[in-house]
Amino acid sequence: MSQTGSLTNWQIFFLMTQTQVGFAILTLPNTLQSTSKGDGWMSVLLAGVALQLFLVIIWLLLRRFPNLNYAEITIFLLGKYVGNFVNMILYLYFIVTASFVLLRFASIIKEHLLTITPYWVIGLLMMLTCTYLAISDIRIIARFFGLISILFLFLFGISFFSFLLPLDLHHILPLGNTGIKDIAIGSKDCLLAILGFEVILFLYPLASKKGTTFLKVITWANVFVTGLTTYFVILCILIFSESVLKQIKYPVIYFLRPLHFQMVDRIDLLFISIWIVPLAASIVIYIYLSSKSLSFFKGKPYKLVLMNSTLIFVLFTIAKKDPDSQELYSNYVEYLSYAVVFAIPCILLLFSYLVKKREKEVSY
């Protein structure tokens, strides 16, 4: 990886937020209708609080090993063989997640923009673009992520046109109507929708500011993503009724479709075109992280990136031919995320305390 201290606070912020903001936000208002319904925005806020607790746990683990990334910590604590086995699970998670994001990306583009273009062409073009960037140094990737973050301003600007539509406050009233249990169940779906924060497990050794400063950066990133997700969920709930939301797969896209202006039409297509960039950013970072998970690989890094990209594209083409496998993919991503993002860091932190292993912390 790059030299220690090569990433600024802003670059870490952008790397985390761009990885988290993906396709799941587009479908989240629809998903929440089966659980928390009009209180879906409460589920998002609850998920943000839960995520913050996990960020603190991850930070406690990382600050004990300030010069090691996730894959190196597993080997340091668990030994060569067990550590490499755990790293293979990490590798599998990043590969499967990247192919799943690519699968959803191709579906969105196929349904809304390039209706007669074959899926494999859409997937290949995206993989070629993402691979070119994933081969680069992490600092270059971080600068690119920082540059494209300005697109969030355009997304907000476009979404404001939705206030021209009739909004019904009764869709979210009375507050807490679905009950605490359903709101908590909905928060689980929200937690999976804002995955991507695991990127920080590989960024701590590269941070120019560690310690509590790093925690503040990832906390503000979590606040931003939680706020962005809550905003779009509330917007969709106010615009669509419960029965309509259950039928619309991508509510965040469809709420702009009724708007027509004299010089601009189909604002939803403009919105999708901009949202493509965060989707691509998620794929880029997952390709990069999968390459860093195999610490035993001794060849040139770009060869591993090319191999990973090829594997992701193969899995994408296989899954696209079988609709049933797409649901299976979703389950794999969910179960692997529980292990890689939540369970393993907690176990490693507990184990590091039990065996009293740590590196000397650096003060900033």
N, C-alpha and C positions, 0 to 999 in steps of 0.2 A: 504494500500500500504506500501511499504518499508519505512525505516526511511529517513528523510530529509537529503539531501547531500550525498546519497549513490551511485549516478551515476557520473562517471567522464565525462570529455568532449569527450574523445574518445568513451566511451560507448554510449553516446547520438548520436554521429556521426554515429556509426555503426547501432544503432537501427533505425535511420531515413533512412539511405541509403539501408539497407537490406529490409525494408518494402516497399520502393519505387520501387526497382528493381524487377519486377515481370514478368508475362507473357505478359503484354501489349507491352513491348519493342519488343518482338518477332514478333508481328503483325503490329507494327506501320508503317514500310515502305510501307506495302501494304495498310493500311488505308489512308495514306497521298496521295496516287495516285489519289484519287477522288477529292482532293482539290489543294494542293500546288505542287504536282508532284515532279519535279526535285529540287524545292526549299523547299522540306520538311525539310531539315536541318535548314533552316531559321525559319521555324515554331517552331522547337524544341527550338531554342535559344530565340525566342520571348516568348514562353511558360515559359522558365526558368526565364526571366525577370519579367513576370506577376506573377509567383509563388513567386518570391522574395518579391514583393509588399505585397502579402498575408501573407508571413512569418513575415514581419514587423508588419502588423496589428495584427496577432496572438500574436506576442511578446509583443506588447503594451497592449493587453488584459491580458496576463499572468503576466506581471510585476506589474500590479495593484493588483493582487491576488497571491502573490508569494508562499503561502502555500496551495493553492487550485488547484485541477485538473479541467478539463473541466466540468465533471458532478457536481462537488461541486460548481463551479462558477455559473452554471445555477440556482441552488437552492438558492444560496446566493443573486443573483440579481432578480430572477423572483418569488421567493417564493416556498413553498413546492409543491403545486399542479401543477402549470405551469412548474416549473423546472423539476419535475418528468416526465411530459408529454414530454418535450423536450428531456430528457434523454432516454425515450422510443424510440424516433426517432433515437437518437445516437445508441442505442442498435440494433434497426432494421437495421441500415446502416451497422454496423460491422458484423452482422450475415449474411445478404444478400451478402455483399462483400466477406466474407470468403467462402461462399458456391459457389459463382461465380468463385473465384480463384481456388477452388477445382475442379469445373466443367471443367475449361480450362486446369488445370493440368492433369486431367484424360484423356482428349481428346488428349493432346500432347503425353502422355505416351502410350496411346492406338494406336495412329497412327504411332508412330516412333519406339517404343521399344517393348512393350508387346502387340502385335497385337491380340493374341487369349485369353488374360486374360480378364475376365468380368470387366466392368466399376466399379461395386460395390466393387469388390475385391481391385482394385487400390485405390479407394476412401477410403475404410475402412483402408487399411494399412497406407495411408497418415494421416488419422484422428487419428489413434492410436498413431502414432509417434508424431504428433503435439500436441495432448492433453497431452501426458506425459511431454512435455516441457512447455506447457502453464500453467500447475499446479504449476510450480516452481516460485520462487521469481523473481522479475524483474531483480535483479542483476545477477542471474544465466542466465537468458535469454540474458541479455546484454553481458555477457562474452562469451556465445556460439556464438552470432552474431559477436562479435569481432574475434573469432577464425575462423569462416567460411569466413570472409571477405578476407582472403588470396586467396580464390578461384577466386576472381576477377582477380588476376594476371594470373591464369591459363586460364581464359576466354580470356583475352587480348592476351596471348601467342598463344592460339589456333587460334584466329581470324587473327593473323599475317600471317598464312598460306594462307589466301585469297589473299594476294598480289602476289602470284604465278599465279593467274588467270588474264586474260586480263581485265584491268580497262579502262573504257572510260570516260574521263573528259567531253566529249560533253553532257553526261547525266545531268550534273548540270549547263551547260552553255547555254545561257547567264544567268548571275545571276539576279534573280528577274524577270524572264521571265513570270511567272504566274500572277504577279501583287500583290500589297499590300493586296488587299481584300482577295484573295485566301490564301495567306500566313497567314493572321490573322485568317481565318476560320480554317485552318489546325492547328493553335496553340491551338485551343480549344480541338481538339482530342489529341494533345500532352499533354495538361494539365491533361486530364483524364488518360492518359497513365502513368504518373508519380505520381499518387495519392499514398498516404502512409505517406506523411509528417504530416498528422493529428495526428500521434503518439506523436508529441511534445506537444500536448494539455494536455497530461497526464504525461509528464515527467518533466515539469518545477519545481514542488514542490520537486522532488527528485534530482535535479541537484546540484552538489557540487559547481558550479559557476553559479550564475544567472546574471541578468543585461545584459550589453553589451557583456560580454563573451559568454553568451548563444546564443545571436544573431549571433555572429561570427561563432560559431560552426554550427548552422543550416544553415547559409549562405554558408559555405564551403561544407556542405553536399549537398546543392542544386546545387552548382557549379559542384560537382563530378557527381551527377546523370544526370544533364543536359549535361555535357561533354560526359559521357558514352553513353547516348541516341543519341546524335548528331553523335558520332563516328560510331555507328552501322547503323544509318540511311544513312549517307554519303557512308559507305562501300557498303550497299545494292544497293543504287542508282548507284554507279559507276560500279558495277558488272552486274546488271540486267537492261534491257531496261524498258521503261515505260509500254509497253504492257505485258512484262513478270511479272513485279511486281504486276500488277493487277490480275494475275492469281494465284500467289503463296501466300498462306495464312500465312505461317511462313517464310518470306525471311531470317531472321537472322539465321535460322536453315539450310536452303537450300543452302546458298552460299558456304558452306563447302563440300557439297555432291560430287561435281565433282573431288575433290582431292583424289588421290590414291598414296600410297607409297609402297615400297617393304615390309616393316615390319609392317606398320600401315595402316589400311583401315577404311573407314566410320568414318572419324573424326567428322562428324556431330553428330553421336551417342555419342561420348565422350563429345562433347559440351553440348548436351541435359542432359547427366547424371550429369554434373557439375551444370547446370542451375536449376536442380531440387531443389537444396539446397536453393537458394534465394526464389523460389516459396513456399517452405515449411516454410521459415522464415516469409513470409507475412501472411500465414494462422495462424501461432503461435501467432503473435502479434495481429491479429484481434480477435482471441479467447480470448486473455488476455484482450484486451480493451473492448470487449463486457461485460466481467465480471465486469469491473470497472465502466461501465456505469450505472449499476443498484445500485445506492447508498442506496436504501431502503432495499436491500437484507441483511438479518441479519444472514443467515446460514453460514456454513463453506465455504470458498472460493472455495475449490476443487469441492464441489458439484455443484456450479454454473458453473464452467468450464466444468464439465461432462455434465451438462444439455445443455449448449451452443453447445458443440461438437456434441451431439446427434441431436440437432435441425439442425445444419449445414449439417450433414450427411443425415438427412431425406429430407431436401430441395434439396440436391444434387441428391438423387435418384429419387425424383419426377421430377426434371427438366431434368434429363438425359433421361427419358422415353418419353418426349414430346419435339421434336426439336423446336417447336414454342415458348415454354416457355423459351428457352435459350436466344432468342432475347429479350423477355420480361424482363428477368433477367438483361440483359445488360442495358436496359432502366431504370430499377429501380435503379441500381447502379449509373448511370449517374445523375438521378434526385435527389437521396438522397445525392450524393456527393455535388451537388450544394448547398443544404440546410445545411448539416452538416459541410462541410469543408470551404465553402465560406460565405454563407449568415448569419448563426447563429453567428459565431465569430464577424462579422462586426456589427450585431445588438446588441450583448452583449457589445461590446466596446462602441458603441454610447450610449447605455442605461446607462452604468456605468458612463459616463460623465454627462448625463442628471440628474441622481439621485444622482450624486456625491458620489458614493460608491466605496471604494477601501480599500486594506490593506496597512499597512506600508511597503514600499519597503526596501529590505535589500541591503546594499552597499557591493560591492566586488571589 
